[in-house]
Amino acid sequence: MKDQKNFVHHIRPIFVPSKALSVLYTFCLGGVSFLAFVVLGVTGLLLMFHYQPGNSTGFSSLLTLASVIPYGGMIRNLHYWAGQLMVVTVNLHMLRVVWTHSYKPPKQLNWLVGVALLMLILFLDFTGYLLIGSQESGAAATVAVNILGLIPGLGIGLAQVLFGEPSAISGSTLVVYVWHCFALPMIALFLQLYHFWRIRRDGGVRPL
Ligand code: HEM
């Protein structure tokens, strides 16, 4: 237990339960989700060099990015597919956790952290779709704003905070840009680091 206090031993512990080494227990779904997150971070940063946020500029800057900028199309596709992969693997990871009853004590707090991560990842995927700035994203933003508006008292303010003022033909606003490129990835990164730390604190990945 003394060794566990060392940060390095948190990353690479001296002792690992043999059952934790079985790939067939986790299918490495959490690990693949994190790998997708890293790919999303790197490709997202590269996209930010050319993407121009805003209701009228998002769509055209993406067209330029994908057709004129060297490797722009490849980076955009990598970002898109890593995002889709992450949504799939995070959901499968959650199913595995349910299947192996790993939401039970002492892992209940990490389950809740996971639920928060799931919400963040889904919202990241949705805001990314809005940033395309196409008519479809305009329609998606309108639906989201209208649904939120139904919440008595809070709804309209909440929609403003989350989406800004999307136009009917583009969901790509500066507010969505800030959520997608800065706030949500930062919150998700810190929650993931806490999620990993908690796995060790709760005794490691193994049948309860
Ligand atoms: C950003 C998304 C997520 C990442 C990167 C992630 C990553 C991981 C990793 C690497 C592990 C180690 C075992 C494995 O690979 O399966 C793990 C375990 C765990 N995860 Fe996640 N996870 C995420 C989302 C979730 C969600 C959505 C839930 C449930 C709602 C969840 C609940 C748990 C629990 C309870 C454990 C401990 C499992 C055990 O000890 O058997 N995680 N996670």
Residues whose N, C-alpha, C, O or C-beta is under 5 A from the ligand:
A	BS01	HEM	T26 C28 L29 G30 G31 S33 F34 V90 M94 V97 S102 Y103 K107 N110 W111 G114 V115 L117 L118 G204 V205 R206
